[in-house]
Amino acid sequence: MHTIPCLMLSTTVYFLWHERNNRIFSQQFQSHHSTSKGIFDLIRTHIVNMEHKSPIPNSVCDIWGIQHP
């Protein structure tokens, strides 16, 4: 379960860094809703596609909107 917080941190840092660079170098801006949706979607995709030793817990599926296996 410690993998998800690490994934959340790294994904958030990446998206914010990318948004910063777009604003500085390309003068392109995304809304904070768009950025947060992108972060959420990428984390959900990683959780689903990771190799798991056991099934994903129902609580994690409920939080991230993943269909129960």
mmCIF file as gemmi writes it, N, C-alpha and C atoms, coordinates in Angstrom:
data_model
loop_
_atom_site.group_PDB
_atom_site.id
_atom_site.type_symbol
_atom_site.label_atom_id
_atom_site.label_alt_id
_atom_site.label_comp_id
_atom_site.label_asym_id
_atom_site.label_entity_id
_atom_site.label_seq_id
_atom_site.pdbx_PDB_ins_code
_atom_site.Cartn_x
_atom_site.Cartn_y
_atom_site.Cartn_z
_atom_site.occupancy
_atom_site.B_iso_or_equiv
_atom_site.pdbx_formal_charge
_atom_site.auth_seq_id
_atom_site.auth_asym_id
_atom_site.pdbx_PDB_model_num
ATOM 1 N N . MET Axp A 1 ? 0.82 -1.208 0 1 0 ? 1 A 1
ATOM 2 C CA . MET Axp A 1 ? 0 0 0 1 0 ? 1 A 1
ATOM 3 C C . MET Axp A 1 ? 0.861 1.269 0 1 0 ? 1 A 1
ATOM 4 N N . HIS Axp A 2 ? 2.152 1.174 0.357 1 0 ? 2 A 1
ATOM 5 C CA . HIS Axp A 2 ? 2.996 2.36 0.326 1 0 ? 2 A 1
ATOM 6 C C . HIS Axp A 2 ? 3.316 2.808 -1.095 1 0 ? 2 A 1
ATOM 7 N N . THR Axp A 3 ? 3.031 1.964 -2.064 1 0 ? 3 A 1
ATOM 8 C CA . THR Axp A 3 ? 3.306 2.286 -3.457 1 0 ? 3 A 1
ATOM 9 C C . THR Axp A 3 ? 2.406 3.421 -3.949 1 0 ? 3 A 1
ATOM 10 N N . ILE Axp A 4 ? 1.167 3.429 -3.52 1 0 ? 4 A 1
ATOM 11 C CA . ILE Axp A 4 ? 0.213 4.438 -4.008 1 0 ? 4 A 1
ATOM 12 C C . ILE Axp A 4 ? 0.611 5.849 -3.568 1 0 ? 4 A 1
ATOM 13 N N . PRO Axp A 5 ? 0.966 6.085 -2.292 1 0 ? 5 A 1
ATOM 14 C CA . PRO Axp A 5 ? 1.417 7.446 -1.944 1 0 ? 5 A 1
ATOM 15 C C . PRO Axp A 5 ? 2.66 7.879 -2.723 1 0 ? 5 A 1
ATOM 16 N N . CYS Axp A 6 ? 3.592 6.971 -2.944 1 0 ? 6 A 1
ATOM 17 C CA . CYS Axp A 6 ? 4.78 7.302 -3.748 1 0 ? 6 A 1
ATOM 18 C C . CYS Axp A 6 ? 4.384 7.644 -5.174 1 0 ? 6 A 1
ATOM 19 N N . LEU Axp A 7 ? 3.458 6.886 -5.717 1 0 ? 7 A 1
ATOM 20 C CA . LEU Axp A 7 ? 2.962 7.14 -7.069 1 0 ? 7 A 1
ATOM 21 C C . LEU Axp A 7 ? 2.246 8.482 -7.137 1 0 ? 7 A 1
ATOM 22 N N . MET Axp A 8 ? 1.47 8.806 -6.106 1 0 ? 8 A 1
ATOM 23 C CA . MET Axp A 8 ? 0.772 10.09 -6.065 1 0 ? 8 A 1
ATOM 24 C C . MET Axp A 8 ? 1.761 11.248 -6.046 1 0 ? 8 A 1
ATOM 25 N N . LEU Axp A 9 ? 2.788 11.132 -5.23 1 0 ? 9 A 1
ATOM 26 C CA . LEU Axp A 9 ? 3.78 12.198 -5.13 1 0 ? 9 A 1
ATOM 27 C C . LEU Axp A 9 ? 4.53 12.388 -6.444 1 0 ? 9 A 1
ATOM 28 N N . SER Axp A 10 ? 5.039 11.312 -7.003 1 0 ? 10 A 1
ATOM 29 C CA . SER Axp A 10 ? 5.828 11.432 -8.231 1 0 ? 10 A 1
ATOM 30 C C . SER Axp A 10 ? 4.983 11.933 -9.399 1 0 ? 10 A 1
ATOM 31 N N . THR Axp A 11 ? 3.748 11.483 -9.497 1 0 ? 11 A 1
ATOM 32 C CA . THR Axp A 11 ? 2.868 11.925 -10.578 1 0 ? 11 A 1
ATOM 33 C C . THR Axp A 11 ? 2.522 13.398 -10.437 1 0 ? 11 A 1
ATOM 34 N N . THR Axp A 12 ? 2.24 13.82 -9.215 1 0 ? 12 A 1
ATOM 35 C CA . THR Axp A 12 ? 1.906 15.223 -8.968 1 0 ? 12 A 1
ATOM 36 C C . THR Axp A 12 ? 3.097 16.128 -9.279 1 0 ? 12 A 1
ATOM 37 N N . VAL Axp A 13 ? 4.276 15.748 -8.822 1 0 ? 13 A 1
ATOM 38 C CA . VAL Axp A 13 ? 5.474 16.546 -9.089 1 0 ? 13 A 1
ATOM 39 C C . VAL Axp A 13 ? 5.71 16.644 -10.596 1 0 ? 13 A 1
ATOM 40 N N . TYR Axp A 14 ? 5.565 15.53 -11.309 1 0 ? 14 A 1
ATOM 41 C CA . TYR Axp A 14 ? 5.772 15.54 -12.753 1 0 ? 14 A 1
ATOM 42 C C . TYR Axp A 14 ? 4.774 16.476 -13.441 1 0 ? 14 A 1
ATOM 43 N N . PHE Axp A 15 ? 3.494 16.356 -13.092 1 0 ? 15 A 1
ATOM 44 C CA . PHE Axp A 15 ? 2.482 17.18 -13.751 1 0 ? 15 A 1
ATOM 45 C C . PHE Axp A 15 ? 2.699 18.668 -13.46 1 0 ? 15 A 1
ATOM 46 N N . LEU Axp A 16 ? 3.052 18.997 -12.221 1 0 ? 16 A 1
ATOM 47 C CA . LEU Axp A 16 ? 3.29 20.399 -11.884 1 0 ? 16 A 1
ATOM 48 C C . LEU Axp A 16 ? 4.531 20.941 -12.591 1 0 ? 16 A 1
ATOM 49 N N . TRP Axp A 17 ? 5.584 20.124 -12.677 1 0 ? 17 A 1
ATOM 50 C CA . TRP Axp A 17 ? 6.782 20.528 -13.39 1 0 ? 17 A 1
ATOM 51 C C . TRP Axp A 17 ? 6.462 20.757 -14.875 1 0 ? 17 A 1
ATOM 52 N N . HIS Axp A 18 ? 5.685 19.854 -15.45 1 0 ? 18 A 1
ATOM 53 C CA . HIS Axp A 18 ? 5.308 19.967 -16.857 1 0 ? 18 A 1
ATOM 54 C C . HIS Axp A 18 ? 4.46 21.226 -17.077 1 0 ? 18 A 1
ATOM 55 N N . GLU Axp A 19 ? 3.519 21.476 -16.187 1 0 ? 19 A 1
ATOM 56 C CA . GLU Axp A 19 ? 2.676 22.668 -16.303 1 0 ? 19 A 1
ATOM 57 C C . GLU Axp A 19 ? 3.522 23.936 -16.166 1 0 ? 19 A 1
ATOM 58 N N . ARG Axp A 20 ? 4.451 23.942 -15.248 1 0 ? 20 A 1
ATOM 59 C CA . ARG Axp A 20 ? 5.357 25.084 -15.069 1 0 ? 20 A 1
ATOM 60 C C . ARG Axp A 20 ? 6.126 25.361 -16.349 1 0 ? 20 A 1
ATOM 61 N N . ASN Axp A 21 ? 6.704 24.328 -16.939 1 0 ? 21 A 1
ATOM 62 C CA . ASN Axp A 21 ? 7.47 24.508 -18.173 1 0 ? 21 A 1
ATOM 63 C C . ASN Axp A 21 ? 6.593 25.007 -19.314 1 0 ? 21 A 1
ATOM 64 N N . ASN Axp A 22 ? 5.378 24.481 -19.416 1 0 ? 22 A 1
ATOM 65 C CA . ASN Axp A 22 ? 4.47 24.959 -20.465 1 0 ? 22 A 1
ATOM 66 C C . ASN Axp A 22 ? 4.144 26.436 -20.276 1 0 ? 22 A 1
ATOM 67 N N . ARG Axp A 23 ? 3.942 26.857 -19.04 1 0 ? 23 A 1
ATOM 68 C CA . ARG Axp A 23 ? 3.622 28.262 -18.782 1 0 ? 23 A 1
ATOM 69 C C . ARG Axp A 23 ? 4.811 29.175 -19.077 1 0 ? 23 A 1
ATOM 70 N N . ILE Axp A 24 ? 5.987 28.746 -18.704 1 0 ? 24 A 1
ATOM 71 C CA . ILE Axp A 24 ? 7.172 29.595 -18.883 1 0 ? 24 A 1
ATOM 72 C C . ILE Axp A 24 ? 7.627 29.637 -20.334 1 0 ? 24 A 1
ATOM 73 N N . PHE Axp A 25 ? 7.726 28.479 -20.971 1 0 ? 25 A 1
ATOM 74 C CA . PHE Axp A 25 ? 8.355 28.408 -22.285 1 0 ? 25 A 1
ATOM 75 C C . PHE Axp A 25 ? 7.377 28.44 -23.457 1 0 ? 25 A 1
ATOM 76 N N . SER Axp A 26 ? 6.122 28.061 -23.243 1 0 ? 26 A 1
ATOM 77 C CA . SER Axp A 26 ? 5.17 28.014 -24.357 1 0 ? 26 A 1
ATOM 78 C C . SER Axp A 26 ? 3.971 28.932 -24.164 1 0 ? 26 A 1
ATOM 79 N N . GLN Axp A 27 ? 3.884 29.576 -23.007 1 0 ? 27 A 1
ATOM 80 C CA . GLN Axp A 27 ? 2.738 30.421 -22.668 1 0 ? 27 A 1
ATOM 81 C C . GLN Axp A 27 ? 1.412 29.67 -22.829 1 0 ? 27 A 1
ATOM 82 N N . GLN Axp A 28 ? 1.418 28.386 -22.505 1 0 ? 28 A 1
ATOM 83 C CA . GLN Axp A 28 ? 0.213 27.562 -22.542 1 0 ? 28 A 1
ATOM 84 C C . GLN Axp A 28 ? -0.197 27.248 -21.114 1 0 ? 28 A 1
ATOM 85 N N . PHE Axp A 29 ? -1.49 27.411 -20.833 1 0 ? 29 A 1
ATOM 86 C CA . PHE Axp A 29 ? -1.99 27.221 -19.484 1 0 ? 29 A 1
ATOM 87 C C . PHE Axp A 29 ? -3.108 26.195 -19.478 1 0 ? 29 A 1
ATOM 88 N N . GLN Axp A 30 ? -3.11 25.336 -18.465 1 0 ? 30 A 1
ATOM 89 C CA . GLN Axp A 30 ? -4.224 24.423 -18.24 1 0 ? 30 A 1
ATOM 90 C C . GLN Axp A 30 ? -4.893 24.832 -16.935 1 0 ? 30 A 1
ATOM 91 N N . SER Axp A 31 ? -6.191 24.56 -16.833 1 0 ? 31 A 1
ATOM 92 C CA . SER Axp A 31 ? -6.884 24.855 -15.583 1 0 ? 31 A 1
ATOM 93 C C . SER Axp A 31 ? -6.442 23.857 -14.52 1 0 ? 31 A 1
ATOM 94 N N . HIS Axp A 32 ? -6.622 24.222 -13.27 1 0 ? 32 A 1
ATOM 95 C CA . HIS Axp A 32 ? -6.251 23.296 -12.204 1 0 ? 32 A 1
ATOM 96 C C . HIS Axp A 32 ? -7.137 22.054 -12.221 1 0 ? 32 A 1
ATOM 97 N N . HIS Axp A 33 ? -8.36 22.18 -12.727 1 0 ? 33 A 1
ATOM 98 C CA . HIS Axp A 33 ? -9.239 21.009 -12.851 1 0 ? 33 A 1
ATOM 99 C C . HIS Axp A 33 ? -8.679 20.021 -13.874 1 0 ? 33 A 1
ATOM 100 N N . SER Axp A 34 ? -8.196 20.543 -14.971 1 0 ? 34 A 1
ATOM 101 C CA . SER Axp A 34 ? -7.624 19.691 -16.012 1 0 ? 34 A 1
ATOM 102 C C . SER Axp A 34 ? -6.365 18.989 -15.509 1 0 ? 34 A 1
ATOM 103 N N . THR Axp A 35 ? -5.536 19.723 -14.79 1 0 ? 35 A 1
ATOM 104 C CA . THR Axp A 35 ? -4.307 19.145 -14.25 1 0 ? 35 A 1
ATOM 105 C C . THR Axp A 35 ? -4.615 18.065 -13.221 1 0 ? 35 A 1
ATOM 106 N N . SER Axp A 36 ? -5.534 18.346 -12.301 1 0 ? 36 A 1
ATOM 107 C CA . SER Axp A 36 ? -5.863 17.349 -11.273 1 0 ? 36 A 1
ATOM 108 C C . SER Axp A 36 ? -6.525 16.126 -11.885 1 0 ? 36 A 1
ATOM 109 N N . LYS Axp A 37 ? -7.352 16.301 -12.921 1 0 ? 37 A 1
ATOM 110 C CA . LYS Axp A 37 ? -7.963 15.153 -13.59 1 0 ? 37 A 1
ATOM 111 C C . LYS Axp A 37 ? -6.893 14.309 -14.275 1 0 ? 37 A 1
ATOM 112 N N . GLY Axp A 38 ? -5.912 14.952 -14.891 1 0 ? 38 A 1
ATOM 113 C CA . GLY Axp A 38 ? -4.817 14.222 -15.526 1 0 ? 38 A 1
ATOM 114 C C . GLY Axp A 38 ? -4.014 13.417 -14.517 1 0 ? 38 A 1
ATOM 115 N N . ILE Axp A 39 ? -3.75 14.008 -13.358 1 0 ? 39 A 1
ATOM 116 C CA . ILE Axp A 39 ? -3.023 13.3 -12.299 1 0 ? 39 A 1
ATOM 117 C C . ILE Axp A 39 ? -3.819 12.096 -11.844 1 0 ? 39 A 1
ATOM 118 N N . PHE Axp A 40 ? -5.097 12.293 -11.549 1 0 ? 40 A 1
ATOM 119 C CA . PHE Axp A 40 ? -5.964 11.216 -11.076 1 0 ? 40 A 1
ATOM 120 C C . PHE Axp A 40 ? -6.047 10.09 -12.093 1 0 ? 40 A 1
ATOM 121 N N . ASP Axp A 41 ? -6.238 10.443 -13.363 1 0 ? 41 A 1
ATOM 122 C CA . ASP Axp A 41 ? -6.358 9.422 -14.412 1 0 ? 41 A 1
ATOM 123 C C . ASP Axp A 41 ? -5.071 8.62 -14.577 1 0 ? 41 A 1
ATOM 124 N N . LEU Axp A 42 ? -3.925 9.289 -14.521 1 0 ? 42 A 1
ATOM 125 C CA . LEU Axp A 42 ? -2.656 8.58 -14.676 1 0 ? 42 A 1
ATOM 126 C C . LEU Axp A 42 ? -2.393 7.641 -13.501 1 0 ? 42 A 1
ATOM 127 N N . ILE Axp A 43 ? -2.699 8.085 -12.287 1 0 ? 43 A 1
ATOM 128 C CA . ILE Axp A 43 ? -2.517 7.22 -11.116 1 0 ? 43 A 1
ATOM 129 C C . ILE Axp A 43 ? -3.435 6.004 -11.222 1 0 ? 43 A 1
ATOM 130 N N . ARG Axp A 44 ? -4.686 6.223 -11.595 1 0 ? 44 A 1
ATOM 131 C CA . ARG Axp A 44 ? -5.63 5.11 -11.753 1 0 ? 44 A 1
ATOM 132 C C . ARG Axp A 44 ? -5.116 4.114 -12.789 1 0 ? 44 A 1
ATOM 133 N N . THR Axp A 45 ? -4.599 4.603 -13.895 1 0 ? 45 A 1
ATOM 134 C CA . THR Axp A 45 ? -4.062 3.731 -14.941 1 0 ? 45 A 1
ATOM 135 C C . THR Axp A 45 ? -2.883 2.918 -14.415 1 0 ? 45 A 1
ATOM 136 N N . HIS Axp A 46 ? -1.995 3.552 -13.669 1 0 ? 46 A 1
ATOM 137 C CA . HIS Axp A 46 ? -0.844 2.835 -13.103 1 0 ? 46 A 1
ATOM 138 C C . HIS Axp A 46 ? -1.279 1.76 -12.118 1 0 ? 46 A 1
ATOM 139 N N . ILE Axp A 47 ? -2.262 2.074 -11.273 1 0 ? 47 A 1
ATOM 140 C CA . ILE Axp A 47 ? -2.733 1.088 -10.293 1 0 ? 47 A 1
ATOM 141 C C . ILE Axp A 47 ? -3.291 -0.137 -11.001 1 0 ? 47 A 1
ATOM 142 N N . VAL Axp A 48 ? -4.077 0.089 -12.033 1 0 ? 48 A 1
ATOM 143 C CA . VAL Axp A 48 ? -4.697 -1.026 -12.761 1 0 ? 48 A 1
ATOM 144 C C . VAL Axp A 48 ? -3.653 -1.862 -13.484 1 0 ? 48 A 1
ATOM 145 N N . ASN Axp A 49 ? -2.619 -1.221 -14.027 1 0 ? 49 A 1
ATOM 146 C CA . ASN Axp A 49 ? -1.644 -1.928 -14.849 1 0 ? 49 A 1
ATOM 147 C C . ASN Axp A 49 ? -0.448 -2.483 -14.081 1 0 ? 49 A 1
ATOM 148 N N . MET Axp A 50 ? -0.334 -2.177 -12.799 1 0 ? 50 A 1
ATOM 149 C CA . MET Axp A 50 ? 0.772 -2.709 -12.005 1 0 ? 50 A 1
ATOM 150 C C . MET Axp A 50 ? 0.575 -4.203 -11.776 1 0 ? 50 A 1
ATOM 151 N N . GLU Axp A 51 ? 1.676 -4.889 -11.593 1 0 ? 51 A 1
ATOM 152 C CA . GLU Axp A 51 ? 1.596 -6.304 -11.242 1 0 ? 51 A 1
ATOM 153 C C . GLU Axp A 51 ? 1.355 -6.393 -9.736 1 0 ? 51 A 1
ATOM 154 N N . HIS Axp A 52 ? 0.317 -7.118 -9.361 1 0 ? 52 A 1
ATOM 155 C CA . HIS Axp A 52 ? -0.054 -7.236 -7.958 1 0 ? 52 A 1
ATOM 156 C C . HIS Axp A 52 ? 0.138 -8.673 -7.502 1 0 ? 52 A 1
ATOM 157 N N . LYS Axp A 53 ? 0.672 -8.828 -6.297 1 0 ? 53 A 1
ATOM 158 C CA . LYS Axp A 53 ? 0.825 -10.168 -5.722 1 0 ? 53 A 1
ATOM 159 C C . LYS Axp A 53 ? -0.517 -10.711 -5.254 1 0 ? 53 A 1
ATOM 160 N N . SER Axp A 54 ? -1.429 -9.818 -4.92 1 0 ? 54 A 1
ATOM 161 C CA . SER Axp A 54 ? -2.771 -10.203 -4.503 1 0 ? 54 A 1
ATOM 162 C C . SER Axp A 54 ? -3.753 -9.234 -5.163 1 0 ? 54 A 1
ATOM 163 N N . PRO Axp A 55 ? -5.043 -9.562 -5.135 1 0 ? 55 A 1
ATOM 164 C CA . PRO Axp A 55 ? -6.022 -8.664 -5.761 1 0 ? 55 A 1
ATOM 165 C C . PRO Axp A 55 ? -5.988 -7.269 -5.128 1 0 ? 55 A 1
ATOM 166 N N . ILE Axp A 56 ? -6.366 -6.275 -5.914 1 0 ? 56 A 1
ATOM 167 C CA . ILE Axp A 56 ? -6.43 -4.908 -5.408 1 0 ? 56 A 1
ATOM 168 C C . ILE Axp A 56 ? -7.555 -4.855 -4.367 1 0 ? 56 A 1
ATOM 169 N N . PRO Axp A 57 ? -7.278 -4.32 -3.179 1 0 ? 57 A 1
ATOM 170 C CA . PRO Axp A 57 ? -8.317 -4.25 -2.143 1 0 ? 57 A 1
ATOM 171 C C . PRO Axp A 57 ? -9.526 -3.434 -2.604 1 0 ? 57 A 1
ATOM 172 N N . ASN Axp A 58 ? -10.702 -3.83 -2.145 1 0 ? 58 A 1
ATOM 173 C CA . ASN Axp A 58 ? -11.936 -3.142 -2.527 1 0 ? 58 A 1
ATOM 174 C C . ASN Axp A 58 ? -11.904 -1.664 -2.152 1 0 ? 58 A 1
ATOM 175 N N . SER Axp A 59 ? -11.284 -1.343 -1.01 1 0 ? 59 A 1
ATOM 176 C CA . SER Axp A 59 ? -11.231 0.058 -0.588 1 0 ? 59 A 1
ATOM 177 C C . SER Axp A 59 ? -10.447 0.904 -1.588 1 0 ? 59 A 1
ATOM 178 N N . VAL Axp A 60 ? -9.367 0.363 -2.123 1 0 ? 60 A 1
ATOM 179 C CA . VAL Axp A 60 ? -8.567 1.076 -3.127 1 0 ? 60 A 1
ATOM 180 C C . VAL Axp A 60 ? -9.376 1.225 -4.411 1 0 ? 60 A 1
ATOM 181 N N . CYS Axp A 61 ? -10.069 0.182 -4.797 1 0 ? 61 A 1
ATOM 182 C CA . CYS Axp A 61 ? -10.909 0.244 -6.004 1 0 ? 61 A 1
ATOM 183 C C . CYS Axp A 61 ? -11.981 1.32 -5.858 1 0 ? 61 A 1
ATOM 184 N N . ASP Axp A 62 ? -12.59 1.399 -4.677 1 0 ? 62 A 1
ATOM 185 C CA . ASP Axp A 62 ? -13.636 2.401 -4.447 1 0 ? 62 A 1
ATOM 186 C C . ASP Axp A 62 ? -13.082 3.817 -4.507 1 0 ? 62 A 1
ATOM 187 N N . ILE Axp A 63 ? -11.934 4.033 -3.897 1 0 ? 63 A 1
ATOM 188 C CA . ILE Axp A 63 ? -11.337 5.383 -3.868 1 0 ? 63 A 1
ATOM 189 C C . ILE Axp A 63 ? -10.958 5.84 -5.264 1 0 ? 63 A 1
ATOM 190 N N . TRP Axp A 64 ? -10.371 4.972 -6.064 1 0 ? 64 A 1
ATOM 191 C CA . TRP Axp A 64 ? -9.841 5.36 -7.362 1 0 ? 64 A 1
ATOM 192 C C . TRP Axp A 64 ? -10.804 5.088 -8.524 1 0 ? 64 A 1
ATOM 193 N N . GLY Axp A 65 ? -12.013 4.596 -8.229 1 0 ? 65 A 1
ATOM 194 C CA . GLY Axp A 65 ? -12.995 4.371 -9.294 1 0 ? 65 A 1
ATOM 195 C C . GLY Axp A 65 ? -12.622 3.225 -10.22 1 0 ? 65 A 1
ATOM 196 N N . ILE Axp A 66 ? -12.035 2.181 -9.641 1 0 ? 66 A 1
ATOM 197 C CA . ILE Axp A 66 ? -11.627 1.014 -10.418 1 0 ? 66 A 1
ATOM 198 C C . ILE Axp A 66 ? -12.663 -0.074 -10.212 1 0 ? 66 A 1
ATOM 199 N N . GLN Axp A 67 ? -13.014 -0.776 -11.266 1 0 ? 67 A 1
ATOM 200 C CA . GLN Axp A 67 ? -13.964 -1.876 -11.13 1 0 ? 67 A 1
ATOM 201 C C . GLN Axp A 67 ? -13.342 -2.985 -10.302 1 0 ? 67 A 1
ATOM 202 N N . HIS Axp A 68 ? -14.145 -3.551 -9.403 1 0 ? 68 A 1
ATOM 203 C CA . HIS Axp A 68 ? -13.653 -4.641 -8.56 1 0 ? 68 A 1
ATOM 204 C C . HIS Axp A 68 ? -13.369 -5.861 -9.423 1 0 ? 68 A 1
ATOM 205 N N . PRO Axp A 69 ? -12.239 -6.536 -9.149 1 0 ? 69 A 1
ATOM 206 C CA . PRO Axp A 69 ? -11.881 -7.711 -9.953 1 0 ? 69 A 1
ATOM 207 C C . PRO Axp A 69 ? -12.84 -8.87 -9.757 1 0 ? 69 A 1
